[in-house]
Amino acid sequence: MAFPLTVPPSKKHESFLWSPICTDLDTLDAHVAILGIPFGKAYVAEHISNDQSKAPDAIRAMSDRICRALHHYDFDVGGPIYDNRALKVVDCGNVPADPSDLNSTSLRAEQAVRKILNAGAMPVILGGDHSIPIPVLRAYEGRGPITLIHIDAHLDWREEINGVRDGLSSPIRRASEMDHIGEIFQIGLRAQGSGRPTDFQAAVNYGAHLITAYDVHDNGMQSVLDRIPEGGNYYLTIDADGLDPSIMPGVAGPALGGITYVQIRKLIHGLVNKGKVVGMDIVEITPSIDVNNISSITAGRLIVNLIGAAVRANYFDAPPL
């Protein structure tokens, strides 16, 4: 019997925003597909299953705080989230880890995203640590060029750690090696991460646009949007610690002075209306140290803004109810 690509989510709310669940991705019929990828490539054995692997279900569990009801008026998007349309948002569950073959997890994650894309749905990924976008972005092979929009306090250009090249400190370097990834915008950089000066130079040599959080605070998120080419295909990867700890306290590497909710909301709506957002992930939430579930609620609200903006920009063939 083949190991499954996905399994149903668990916990209080089985799905994100009470969406129908589909774990048979060959029969997927959706405009937006929520997919949990809890497990990445660990640097040490004790991190194979870490607290961040619980984040997908922690976000789902906050559905009634993210959205009290789908038909209610939502001021972030200017009306009901789905704009009173027959929008098909489907929860595809979580990509499980096979304990007998841990290296197979990223391959199944890539396969799952490929199936979602082949079904014509927009993938919205719940991580997991920041190694998760590596297999996700590989699934977009042949769909480029894609402009990568990266929200993070940290650079994430490490070549390897402990011999692991696909870990949480390397997603942007790995993305830069993919033929279908074009320009890279890294927004919210501040403080220190695991990056060395050589990693910084590698990012500069590639031509990555390195935008500190202070650039955003001083000049506004519109100044960042103005730098991003119009009419592109954008993939948005959000490391939770890229946001300020006041709205994302549940992270392993908090850094003061981060991107605010108002700023990232403006970025999401701006990207949706500037070109085509082809996917998004939110990673690095650590539920056990969250404060009043604010981090999970914030993550859900970012997804709500993406979906609400996208349906109003006529991304989807969804008729009125």
Rosetta blueprint (number, residue, H / E / L):
1 M L
2 A L
3 F L
4 P L
5 L L
6 T L
7 V E
8 P L
9 P L
10 S L
11 K L
12 K L
13 H L
14 E L
15 S L
16 F H
17 L H
18 W H
19 S L
20 P L
21 I E
22 C L
23 T L
24 D L
25 L H
26 D H
27 T H
28 L L
29 D L
30 A L
31 H L
32 V E
33 A E
34 I E
35 L E
36 G E
37 I E
38 P L
39 F L
40 G L
41 K L
42 A L
43 Y L
44 V L
45 A H
46 E H
47 H H
48 I L
49 S L
50 N L
51 D H
52 Q H
53 S H
54 K H
55 A H
56 P H
57 D H
58 A H
59 I H
60 R H
61 A H
62 M L
63 S H
64 D H
65 R H
66 I H
67 C L
68 R L
69 A L
70 L L
71 H L
72 H L
73 Y L
74 D E
75 F L
76 D L
77 V L
78 G L
79 G E
80 P L
81 I L
82 Y L
83 D L
84 N L
85 R E
86 A L
87 L L
88 K L
89 V E
90 V E
91 D E
92 C E
93 G E
94 N E
95 V L
96 P L
97 A L
98 D L
99 P L
100 S L
101 D L
102 L L
103 N L
104 S H
105 T H
106 S H
107 L H
108 R H
109 A H
110 E H
111 Q H
112 A H
113 V H
114 R H
115 K H
116 I H
117 L H
118 N H
119 A L
120 G L
121 A L
122 M E
123 P E
124 V E
125 I E
126 L E
127 G E
128 G L
129 D L
130 H L
131 S L
132 I L
133 P H
134 I H
135 P H
136 V H
137 L H
138 R H
139 A L
140 Y L
141 E L
142 G L
143 R L
144 G L
145 P L
146 I E
147 T E
148 L E
149 I E
150 H E
151 I E
152 D L
153 A L
154 H L
155 L L
156 D L
157 W L
158 R L
159 E L
160 E L
161 I E
162 N L
163 G L
164 V E
165 R L
166 D L
167 G L
168 L L
169 S L
170 S L
171 P H
172 I H
173 R H
174 R H
175 A H
176 S H
177 E L
178 M L
179 D L
180 H L
181 I E
182 G E
183 E E
184 I E
185 F E
186 Q E
187 I E
188 G E
189 L E
190 R L
191 A L
192 Q L
193 G L
194 S L
195 G L
196 R L
197 P H
198 T H
199 D H
200 F H
201 Q H
202 A H
203 A H
204 V H
205 N H
206 Y H
207 G L
208 A L
209 H E
210 L E
211 I E
212 T E
213 A H
214 Y H
215 D H
216 V H
217 H H
218 D H
219 N H
220 G L
221 M H
222 Q H
223 S H
224 V H
225 L H
226 D H
227 R H
228 I L
229 P L
230 E L
231 G L
232 G L
233 N E
234 Y E
235 Y E
236 L E
237 T E
238 I E
239 D E
240 A H
241 D H
242 G H
243 L E
244 D L
245 P L
246 S L
247 I L
248 M L
249 P L
250 G L
251 V E
252 A L
253 G L
254 P L
255 A L
256 L L
257 G L
258 G L
259 I E
260 T L
261 Y H
262 V H
263 Q H
264 I H
265 R H
266 K H
267 L H
268 I H
269 H H
270 G H
271 L H
272 V H
273 N H
274 K H
275 G L
276 K E
277 V E
278 V E
279 G E
280 M E
281 D E
282 I E
283 V E
284 E L
285 I E
286 T L
287 P H
288 S H
289 I H
290 D L
291 V L
292 N L
293 N L
294 I H
295 S H
296 S H
297 I H
298 T H
299 A H
300 G H
301 R H
302 L H
303 I H
304 V H
305 N H
306 L H
307 I H
308 G H
309 A H
310 A H
311 V H
312 R H
313 A L
314 N L
315 Y L
316 F L
317 D L
318 A L
319 P L
320 P E
321 L L
